[in-house]
């Protein structure tokens, strides 16, 4: 319960901080940079070396966790592109919806909620979902899809490789895999734990600071956003749940994978849509509605998973 209250409190404080006018506009970016460059690498180095993949079951969990974000993105594209053809949506509108419905907030929102619901043990799987799944989807097909939707040439493989090689959490992820099975000295573990603990307050404060509710955008794009959020918050975790069950995977790792699939839209994906001029009001609305809504739907999914 304490972790849940911390998430809610930090979200509210982030909203209040923006409205107070007492913080500079760069505040969410600074908070995000600390999380990305310091806290996420620390969490990755703390948990990934402890992951056991000596048996087939452990390997299947890792593969499933890494594959789930790709399934979600592919599902969002398949459904929304079909609807776009039927309803005559513009390429920019489709691009904004696929990016925000296909890419989940598996780190900034996902880690705090997973820890709140499943405890620190659940973070081991959540790190795999985010680093080996969501980030790779965003950095490769997400960026390429955004460029194509904007009518620009797709980035070269060299650009993709550079993006991966200079992203601190992914570098830490690769290093952590190399250190798998290594037992760190107690002082290093303490330092990593303290740095990783920054994720919950700073990430949720950053999310809360960036939340905006635009009534004009809601009136114009509410139906489209509702449809896309239905895919992201409802259909995507349902499909992931079904695939995991078909693969014979259950327990805590499977529950965490489904919870991560149910997270609200990735803020970075919405920012990419805005930068590429892919229906910016709709992309912003997806985050403004989707993140608060996912606070409810993720808990609903966790309850359903306990029942079934």
C-alpha positions in Angstrom: 0.0 0.0 0.0 2.9 2.4 0.8 4.2 2.1 -2.8 0.8 2.8 -4.2 0.4 5.9 -2.1 3.9 7.0 -3.2 3.0 6.7 -6.8 -0.3 8.6 -6.4 1.3 11.3 -4.3 4.2 11.9 -6.7 1.8 12.0 -9.6 -0.3 14.7 -7.9 2.8 16.6 -6.8 4.0 16.6 -10.4 0.7 18.1 -11.6 0.7 20.7 -8.8 4.4 21.6 -9.5 3.6 22.4 -13.1 0.6 24.5 -12.3 2.3 26.4 -9.5 4.7 28.1 -12.0 7.5 27.7 -9.4 9.5 25.3 -11.5 11.3 25.9 -14.9 9.9 24.4 -18.1 12.9 22.1 -18.2 11.9 20.3 -15.0 10.5 17.1 -16.5 13.4 16.8 -18.8 15.9 17.1 -16.0 14.0 14.6 -13.9 13.8 12.2 -16.8 17.5 12.6 -17.6 18.4 11.6 -14.0 16.2 8.6 -14.3 17.5 7.5 -17.7 21.2 8.2 -17.1 21.5 7.2 -13.4 18.6 5.4 -11.8 17.7 3.0 -14.7 21.2 1.8 -15.3 21.6 1.2 -11.5 18.4 -0.8 -11.4 19.5 -2.8 -14.5 22.8 -3.6 -12.9 21.1 -4.5 -9.7 18.5 -7.0 -11.0 19.6 -8.4 -14.4 22.8 -10.2 -13.1 20.5 -12.1 -10.7 18.2 -13.5 -13.4 18.6 -17.2 -13.7 18.4 -18.7 -17.2 20.0 -22.0 -16.5 16.8 -23.8 -17.4 14.4 -23.7 -20.3 11.7 -22.1 -18.2 13.9 -19.1 -17.3 14.9 -18.6 -20.9 11.2 -18.7 -22.0 10.4 -15.9 -19.5 13.1 -13.7 -20.9 12.1 -14.3 -24.5 8.4 -13.7 -23.6 9.3 -10.5 -21.7 11.4 -9.2 -24.6 8.8 -10.2 -27.2 5.7 -8.7 -25.6 6.3 -5.1 -26.6 6.8 -6.2 -30.2 3.5 -8.0 -30.1 1.8 -4.8 -28.7 3.2 -2.6 -31.4 2.3 -5.0 -34.1 -1.2 -5.4 -32.8 -1.7 -1.6 -32.6 -0.5 -1.2 -36.2 -2.7 -4.0 -37.5 -5.9 -2.8 -35.8 -5.4 0.9 -36.2 -4.2 0.8 -39.8 -7.3 -1.1 -40.7 -9.6 1.4 -39.0 -7.7 4.3 -40.6 -8.4 2.9 -44.1 -12.1 2.4 -43.3 -12.5 5.9 -41.8 -10.1 7.8 -44.0 -7.7 9.0 -41.3 -4.7 11.0 -42.4 -1.2 9.5 -42.3 -0.3 11.8 -39.4 -3.3 10.7 -37.4 -2.5 7.0 -37.9 1.1 7.7 -37.0 0.2 9.4 -33.7 -2.1 6.7 -32.7 0.1 3.7 -33.6 3.1 5.3 -31.7 1.1 6.1 -28.6 -1.0 2.9 -28.6 1.8 0.6 -29.7 4.5 1.8 -27.2 3.8 1.6 -23.5 5.2 3.6 -20.6 7.0 0.5 -19.3 9.7 2.3 -17.4 8.6 5.7 -16.0 5.1 4.4 -15.2 5.7 0.7 -15.4 8.5 0.3 -12.8 6.7 2.2 -10.1 3.4 0.4 -10.6 5.0 -3.0 -10.9 6.9 -2.4 -7.7 3.7 -1.2 -6.0 1.7 -4.3 -7.1 4.3 -7.1 -7.2 7.2 -5.8 -5.1 10.8 -5.6 -5.9 10.8 -9.2 -7.3 8.6 -8.1 -10.1 11.1 -5.5 -11.3 13.4 -8.3 -12.5 11.0 -9.1 -15.3 9.9 -5.5 -15.8 13.5 -4.5 -16.6 13.6 -7.1 -19.4 10.3 -5.9 -20.8 11.5 -2.4 -20.9 15.2 -2.7 -22.0 15.0 -5.7 -24.3 11.5 -4.9 -25.5 10.1 -1.4 -25.4 13.3 0.5 -25.9 14.3 -1.6 -28.9 10.9 -1.3 -30.5 11.0 2.5 -30.0 14.6 2.9 -31.2 14.0 0.8 -34.3 10.6 0.3 -35.8 9.1 3.2 -33.8 11.5 5.8 -35.1 11.3 4.3 -38.6 7.5 4.3 -38.6 7.5 8.0 -37.4 9.8 9.0 -40.2 7.7 7.2 -42.8 4.5 8.6 -41.4 6.0 12.1 -41.7 7.1 11.4 -45.3 10.8 11.4 -44.4 13.5 8.8 -45.2 14.0 6.2 -42.6 17.1 6.4 -40.4 20.0 4.3 -41.5 21.1 1.1 -39.6 24.1 3.1 -38.5 21.9 5.7 -36.9 19.9 2.9 -35.1 23.2 1.3 -33.8 24.4 4.7 -32.6 21.2 5.3 -30.7 21.5 1.9 -29.0 25.2 2.3 -28.2 24.7 5.7 -26.6 21.6 4.9 -24.5 22.9 4.4 -20.9 20.2 1.9 -19.7 20.8 -0.3 -22.8 24.6 -0.1 -22.3 24.0 -1.1 -18.6 21.7 -3.9 -19.8 24.4 -5.4 -22.0 27.0 -5.0 -19.2 24.6 -6.7 -16.7 24.1 -9.7 -19.0 27.9 -10.0 -19.2 28.0 -9.9 -15.4 25.2 -12.4 -14.9 25.9 -14.6 -11.9 28.5 -12.2 -10.5 27.9 -11.3 -6.8 28.6 -7.7 -6.2 30.3 -6.6 -2.9 27.8 -5.4 -0.3 28.8 -1.7 -0.6 28.2 -1.7 -4.4 24.8 -3.3 -3.8 23.8 -0.6 -1.3 24.9 2.1 -3.8 22.9 0.5 -6.6 19.8 0.1 -4.4 19.9 3.8 -3.4 20.3 5.0 -6.9 17.6 2.6 -8.2 15.2 3.9 -5.5 15.2 7.3 -7.3 13.1 5.8 -10.1 9.7 5.8 -8.4 9.6 9.4 -7.1 11.5 11.1 -10.0 9.8 9.2 -12.8 6.3 9.7 -11.5 7.0 13.4 -10.8 8.1 13.7 -14.4 5.0 12.0 -15.7 2.7 14.1 -13.5 4.5 17.3 -14.6 3.9 16.5 -18.2 0.2 15.5 -17.9 -2.2 17.9 -19.7 -5.9 17.7 -20.3 -7.0 19.7 -23.4 -10.7 20.0 -23.7 -10.6 21.3 -27.3 -8.5 18.3 -28.3 -10.9 16.0 -26.4 -13.9 17.4 -28.3 -12.2 16.9 -31.6 -10.3 13.7 -31.1 -12.0 12.0 -28.2 -13.4 9.1 -30.3 -10.2 8.3 -31.9 -8.3 8.4 -28.6 -10.9 6.2 -26.9 -10.6 3.6 -29.7 -6.8 3.6 -29.6 -6.7 3.5 -25.8 -9.1 0.5 -26.0 -6.4 -1.3 -28.0 -3.6 -0.2 -25.7 -5.2 -0.7 -22.3 -7.6 -3.6 -23.1 -6.9 -5.6 -26.2 -3.1 -5.6 -26.0 -2.8 -7.0 -22.5 -5.6 -9.5 -23.3 -3.7 -10.8 -26.4 -0.4 -10.9 -24.4 -2.2 -12.8 -21.6 -3.6 -15.3 -24.1 -0.2 -15.9 -25.8 1.5 -16.4 -22.5 -1.1 -19.0 -21.5 -0.7 -20.8 -24.8 3.0 -20.9 -24.2 2.4 -22.4 -20.8 3.8 -19.4 -18.9 2.3 -18.3 -15.6 3.2 -17.0 -12.2 4.7 -13.7 -11.2 6.8 -13.2 -14.4 3.7 -13.6 -16.6 1.7 -11.3 -14.5 4.3 -8.6 -14.7 4.5 -9.0 -18.5 0.8 -8.5 -18.8 0.9 -5.5 -16.5 3.6 -3.9 -18.6 1.5 -4.6 -21.7 -1.3 -2.7 -20.0 0.7 0.5 -19.2 -0.5 3.8 -20.7 1.1 5.4 -23.7 4.9 6.1 -23.7 5.4 9.8 -23.2 8.6 9.7 -25.4 6.6 8.2 -28.2 4.1 11.0 -28.0 7.0 13.5 -28.0 8.3 11.8 -31.1 4.9 12.2 -32.8 4.8 15.9 -31.9 8.4 16.4 -33.2 7.4 14.8 -36.5 4.1 16.8 -36.7 2.0 13.7 -36.5 -1.3 15.1 -35.2 0.3 16.7 -32.1 -3.0 17.4 -30.3 -4.1 13.8 -30.6 -0.7 12.5 -29.5 -0.7 14.7 -26.5 -4.3 13.7 -25.7 -3.4 10.1 -25.8 -0.9 10.6 -23.0 -3.2 13.0 -21.0 -6.0 10.4 -21.0 -4.0 7.2 -21.2 -1.6 7.6 -18.3 -4.3 8.4 -15.7 -6.6 5.7 -17.1 -3.9 3.1 -16.9 -3.5 3.7 -13.2 -6.9 2.0 -12.9 -6.7 -0.5 -15.7 -3.3 -1.9 -14.6 -4.7 -2.6 -11.1 -7.8 -4.1 -12.7 -5.6 -6.4 -14.8 -3.6 -7.5 -11.7 -6.9 -8.4 -9.9 -8.2 -10.3 -13.0 -4.9 -12.3 -13.2 -5.3 -13.3 -9.6 -8.8 -14.6 -10.3 -7.8 -16.4 -13.5 
